[in-house]
Amino acid sequence: MRNLLAWAVGLFAASILIGCGPAKELPDEIPKSTETGSATTESREKSPEVSDPAAVEIIEHAVKAHTQNNLSLLTKGKISRMVASGTVKLPFGPGGERIHVPAQRTFLARWPDEIKFTLEFKPPNSGTRTLILRGPFTWTGMNGVQDPNLNPEKIKNDMRADAFGLHWLVLLFPISEQKTVVFDPRKGSGVGKPAADVVKVAIPGLPIYRLHVAPDTGFITQIDYHYTDMLGPTLTEWMISDPKEFGGLLLPTHLKMARTTERPKFRDLVEEWSVEKWEFPEKLDDNAFDAPK
């Protein structure tokens, strides 16, 4: 297998996407995506100190839909495991071009600051990439060999930003936290048919996330956010669909992820997954977030 350490210096999306390869060039103004996602270029902004009642109403619609009107289920998401199979675009082609590589994706998380993310690549590109956050401790590596960690604080911040966008916000419980603010409600301005209602979510120390909520069902259809990771300023879009019941919660079973980089400006669909299971263990082993040995 190609040596991932030669190009994997970021984490989560960035850690598995670094490398030169063909991508769709975009004009200066990025249009609405044809991959059921939007690719706007709004800049980072200051959030208000209190939530907008209209935004709260949209979020409450989503919470009721995903919990099937049993709001007590939200706390189950504080310990969670999601397993999915699919593909991720990596520079594994004969000439180093990016191709869709089959893999299994496992995301283990314990609120508020413990994450273990693994990508197990399928033959002929066998190997396992692991990323871990445990409080201030971070670890990234391939097949048990740790990557150089030249900026631990940046790695920690990037992991937290992506953990919210890729996992925790899908489970919705962070929105009930005391310091979370929801604002800028925009009815019918988002993706899908009918067009989703969009709200912004501000959590201290993290980027501002946009949630697209289907007005008829209340299901979240997309989560997107701007963030400067190891690849530079990037818009990440998670397009989620096909909710099914797991432990009483209705959660997505089809995930697609697109990234739009600013320099050069292009948008690329880089991941697609079919979820096999969402699990909510009552507790985890003490070594659940240890580095591989």
C-alpha positions as a printed NumPy array, in Angstrom:
array([[  0.   ,   0.   ,   0.   ],
       [  1.187,   3.498,  -0.709],
       [  2.724,   5.218,   2.294],
       [ -0.05 ,   7.436,   3.665],
       [  2.401,   9.253,   5.905],
       [  3.844,  10.963,   2.826],
       [  0.693,  12.997,   2.333],
       [ -1.64 ,  12.533,   5.315],
       [ -0.809,  15.457,   7.602],
       [ -4.296,  16.631,   8.472],
       [ -7.118,  14.771,  10.132],
       [-10.547,  13.364,   9.469],
       [-11.344,  14.659,   5.978],
       [ -8.05 ,  16.478,   5.512],
       [ -5.988,  13.578,   6.795],
       [ -7.262,  11.263,   4.085],
       [ -7.543,  13.726,   1.215],
       [ -4.141,  15.355,   0.878],
       [ -2.532,  14.71 ,  -2.482],
       [ -2.684,  16.1  ,  -5.992],
       [ -5.409,  14.839,  -8.241],
       [ -8.021,  15.934, -10.742],
       [-10.978,  17.877,  -9.461],
       [-13.738,  19.977, -10.895],
       [-12.577,  23.566, -11.384],
       [-15.13 ,  26.132, -10.284],
       [-15.674,  29.802, -11.127],
       [-15.021,  32.531,  -8.575],
       [-18.654,  32.406,  -7.481],
       [-19.43 ,  28.849,  -6.477],
       [-22.946,  27.896,  -7.619],
       [-25.422,  25.708,  -5.804],
       [-24.212,  22.14 ,  -5.962],
       [-25.747,  19.472,  -8.163],
       [-24.845,  16.855,  -5.533],
       [-27.852,  17.816,  -3.368],
       [-25.609,  20.136,  -1.393],
       [-25.03 ,  23.862,  -1.425],
       [-21.591,  25.385,  -1.864],
       [-21.896,  28.963,  -0.735],
       [-18.868,  31.017,   0.303],
       [-20.177,  32.983,   3.237],
       [-17.443,  34.113,   5.602],
       [-17.026,  33.401,   9.305],
       [-19.221,  35.779,  11.288],
       [-19.937,  36.686,  14.856],
       [-22.908,  34.948,  16.383],
       [-25.528,  36.581,  18.614],
       [-25.541,  35.96 ,  22.354],
       [-29.011,  34.394,  22.413],
       [-30.884,  32.08 ,  20.091],
       [-33.451,  33.319,  17.583],
       [-36.923,  31.927,  18.451],
       [-37.609,  31.125,  14.781],
       [-34.342,  29.163,  14.584],
       [-35.231,  27.341,  17.792],
       [-38.545,  26.361,  16.224],
       [-36.775,  24.781,  13.249],
       [-34.372,  22.902,  15.531],
       [-37.228,  21.669,  17.714],
       [-38.898,  20.301,  14.583],
       [-35.713,  18.354,  13.805],
       [-35.291,  17.071,  17.35 ],
       [-38.868,  15.815,  17.496],
       [-38.47 ,  14.092,  14.132],
       [-35.202,  12.335,  14.935],
       [-36.277,  11.307,  18.463],
       [-39.811,  10.349,  17.373],
       [-41.1  ,  12.842,  19.977],
       [-39.114,  11.196,  22.773],
       [-36.668,  13.947,  23.715],
       [-35.183,  11.84 ,  26.517],
       [-33.392,   9.808,  23.822],
       [-31.059,  12.709,  23.005],
       [-28.668,  11.874,  25.837],
       [-28.019,   8.43 ,  24.339],
       [-25.836,  10.119,  21.746],
       [-23.19 ,  11.079,  24.298],
       [-21.618,   7.636,  23.87 ],
       [-21.92 ,   6.396,  20.318],
       [-20.399,   4.204,  17.658],
       [-21.166,   4.445,  13.955],
       [-19.929,   1.88 ,  11.427],
       [-20.258,   2.386,   7.663],
       [-18.884,   0.91 ,   4.443],
       [-18.223,   2.863,   1.276],
       [-15.508,   4.724,  -0.567],
       [-13.12 ,   7.594,  -0.009],
       [-11.209,   9.394,  -2.725],
       [ -7.449,   8.921,  -2.307],
       [ -4.322,   9.294,  -4.478],
       [ -3.974,   5.553,  -5.072],
       [ -4.246,   5.556,  -8.886],
       [ -1.409,   4.265, -11.089],
       [ -0.155,   7.797, -11.657],
       [ -0.988,   9.118,  -8.204],
       [ -4.427,  10.337,  -9.287],
       [ -7.243,  10.159,  -6.764],
       [ -9.604,   7.231,  -7.097],
       [-12.51 ,   5.926,  -5.017],
       [-11.042,   3.415,  -2.559],
       [-13.316,   0.915,  -0.703],
       [-13.089,   1.133,   3.083],
       [-14.923,   0.627,   6.36 ],
       [-15.366,   3.7  ,   8.538],
       [-15.818,   3.503,  12.32 ],
       [-16.455,   6.53 ,  14.527],
       [-16.403,   5.954,  18.291],
       [-17.161,   8.981,  20.455],
       [-17.708,   9.837,  24.099],
       [-18.862,  13.353,  24.874],
       [-17.354,  15.888,  25.221],
       [-13.768,  15.259,  24.092],
       [-13.037,  11.62 ,  23.25 ],
       [-12.971,  10.335,  19.665],
       [-11.539,   7.335,  17.854],
       [-11.911,   7.392,  14.088],
       [-10.663,   4.502,  11.957],
       [-10.579,   3.829,   8.225],
       [ -9.921,   0.207,   7.327],
       [ -8.996,   0.037,   3.649],
       [-10.027,  -2.983,   1.606],
       [ -7.649,  -4.999,  -0.646],
       [ -5.598,  -4.299,  -2.645],
       [ -4.997,  -1.182,  -0.513],
       [ -5.143,  -2.941,   2.849],
       [ -4.306,  -1.007,   5.991],
       [ -5.907,   0.948,   8.842],
       [ -5.692,   4.678,   9.472],
       [ -6.503,   5.812,  13.028],
       [ -7.172,   9.226,  14.567],
       [ -7.668,   9.682,  18.309],
       [ -8.65 ,  12.58 ,  20.548],
       [ -8.727,  12.104,  24.324],
       [ -8.876,  15.424,  26.092],
       [ -5.607,  17.207,  25.222],
       [ -4.067,  13.982,  23.844],
       [ -4.092,  13.406,  20.088],
       [ -2.786,  10.552,  17.959],
       [ -2.867,   9.996,  14.203],
       [ -1.198,   7.211,  12.3  ],
       [ -1.254,   4.329,   9.857],
       [ -1.073,   0.654,  10.83 ],
       [ -0.051,   1.573,  14.372],
       [  2.786,   3.879,  13.26 ],
       [  2.275,   7.408,  14.552],
       [  2.463,  10.418,  12.24 ],
       [  4.751,  13.336,  13.115],
       [  2.732,  15.747,  15.263],
       [  4.231,  19.191,  14.738],
       [  1.225,  21.162,  15.993],
       [ -0.739,  19.253,  18.684],
       [ -3.028,  22.203,  19.467],
       [ -4.052,  22.581,  15.813],
       [ -4.642,  18.825,  15.536],
       [ -6.862,  18.918,  18.632],
       [ -8.901,  21.873,  17.363],
       [ -9.344,  20.321,  13.916],
       [-10.512,  17.049,  15.435],
       [-13.111,  18.82 ,  17.552],
       [-14.389,  20.87 ,  14.607],
       [-14.808,  17.814,  12.397],
       [-16.224,  15.642,  15.181],
       [-19.115,  18.07 ,  15.541],
       [-19.706,  18.421,  11.82 ],
       [-19.246,  14.743,  10.962],
       [-20.868,  13.073,  13.952],
       [-22.127,  14.842,  17.057],
       [-24.443,  17.341,  15.362],
       [-26.099,  14.477,  13.479],
       [-27.181,  13.248,  16.924],
       [-28.461,  16.759,  17.817],
       [-27.809,  16.613,  21.556],
       [-25.06 ,  19.323,  21.511],
       [-27.704,  21.865,  20.525],
       [-29.267,  21.498,  23.968],
       [-26.013,  22.527,  25.666],
       [-26.249,  25.787,  27.614],
       [-23.792,  27.837,  25.523],
       [-25.045,  26.752,  22.102],
       [-26.803,  29.467,  20.07 ],
       [-28.98 ,  28.895,  16.987],
       [-29.693,  31.845,  14.712],
       [-30.231,  33.219,  11.194],
       [-33.252,  31.057,  10.265],
       [-33.952,  30.952,   6.557],
       [-37.119,  29.18 ,   5.539],
       [-36.952,  27.294,   2.268],
       [-33.426,  28.432,   1.398],
       [-31.596,  25.12 ,   1.653],
       [-31.089,  21.924,  -0.304],
       [-33.675,  19.374,  -1.395],
       [-37.26 ,  19.371,  -2.632],
       [-39.031,  20.969,  -0.917],
       [-36.166,  23.302,  -0.092],
       [-34.838,  22.86 ,   3.429],
       [-35.106,  25.358,   6.242],
       [-31.6  ,  26.443,   7.273],
       [-30.299,  27.534,  10.673],
       [-26.83 ,  28.353,  11.918],
       [-25.409,  26.77 ,  15.05 ],
       [-22.722,  28.519,  17.102],
       [-20.77 ,  26.576,  19.713],
       [-17.901,  28.277,  21.594],
       [-14.495,  27.534,  20.105],
       [-15.872,  25.929,  16.944],
       [-16.825,  27.038,  13.439],
       [-20.388,  28.05 ,  12.703],
       [-22.356,  25.112,  11.326],
       [-25.397,  25.263,   9.06 ],
       [-28.123,  22.659,   9.459],
       [-30.564,  22.019,   6.613],
       [-33.875,  20.672,   7.933],
       [-36.536,  19.25 ,   5.608],
       [-39.702,  21.302,   6.26 ],
       [-42.052,  18.359,   5.737],
       [-40.293,  15.58 ,   7.694],
       [-38.045,  17.519,  10.075],
       [-35.053,  15.352,   9.133],
       [-31.624,  16.925,   8.767],
       [-30.535,  16.649,   5.132],
       [-27.195,  18.452,   5.258],
       [-24.607,  19.86 ,   7.663],
       [-21.978,  22.23 ,   6.284],
       [-19.32 ,  24.509,   7.674],
       [-16.307,  26.647,   6.718],
       [-13.033,  25.862,   8.442],
       [ -9.311,  26.321,   7.853],
       [ -7.748,  22.881,   8.217],
       [ -4.413,  21.469,   7.068],
       [ -5.475,  22.015,   3.44 ],
       [ -6.397,  25.655,   3.971],
       [ -9.838,  27.365,   3.957],
       [-12.427,  24.742,   3.094],
       [-16.189,  24.317,   2.932],
       [-17.198,  20.831,   4.083],
       [-20.672,  19.526,   3.221],
       [-22.143,  16.357,   4.714],
       [-25.243,  15.282,   2.783],
       [-27.244,  12.778,   4.829],
       [-30.348,  10.77 ,   3.953],
       [-32.351,   7.546,   4.349],
       [-32.997,   7.703,   8.112],
       [-33.684,   4.427,   9.907],
       [-34.32 ,   3.584,  13.546],
       [-31.412,   2.831,  15.869],
       [-32.164,   2.62 ,  19.575],
       [-35.318,   4.684,  19.102],
       [-33.531,   7.453,  17.175],
       [-34.064,   7.992,  13.445],
       [-30.572,   8.465,  12.024],
       [-29.152,   8.703,   8.481],
       [-27.871,   5.593,   6.72 ],
       [-26.506,   7.247,   3.565],
       [-23.71 ,   9.81 ,   3.847],
       [-21.889,  11.816,   1.181],
       [-19.175,  14.362,   1.797],
       [-17.939,  17.116,  -0.515],
       [-15.11 ,  19.578,   0.046],
       [-14.674,  22.951,  -1.629],
       [-11.206,  24.406,  -1.225],
       [-10.47 ,  28.102,  -1.719],
       [ -6.936,  27.877,  -3.149],
       [ -7.379,  26.647,  -5.853],
       [-11.143,  26.84 ,  -5.803],
       [-12.745,  23.512,  -6.599],
       [-15.436,  21.211,  -5.252],
       [-14.982,  17.474,  -5.104],
       [-17.244,  14.675,  -3.861],
       [-14.748,  12.701,  -1.813],
       [-16.646,  10.271,   0.423],
       [-19.786,   8.153,   0.209],
       [-20.937,   5.711,   2.9  ],
       [-23.724,   3.274,   3.709],
       [-24.214,   3.054,   7.465],
       [-24.343,  -0.459,   8.862],
       [-25.093,   0.486,  12.447],
       [-25.38 ,   3.217,  15.019],
       [-24.774,   1.934,  18.553],
       [-25.129,   3.568,  21.967],
       [-23.154,   1.62 ,  24.601],
       [-23.908,   2.413,  28.227],
       [-20.174,   2.54 ,  28.912],
       [-16.854,   1.879,  27.208],
       [-13.672,   0.11 ,  28.25 ],
       [-11.047,   2.276,  29.93 ],
       [ -8.711,   1.715,  26.971],
       [-11.3  ,   2.503,  24.272],
       [ -9.446,   5.676,  23.222],
       [ -5.878,   4.43 ,  23.637],
       [ -3.449,   4.572,  20.725],
       [ -2.949,   1.358,  18.72 ],
       [ -0.124,  -0.904,  19.895]])
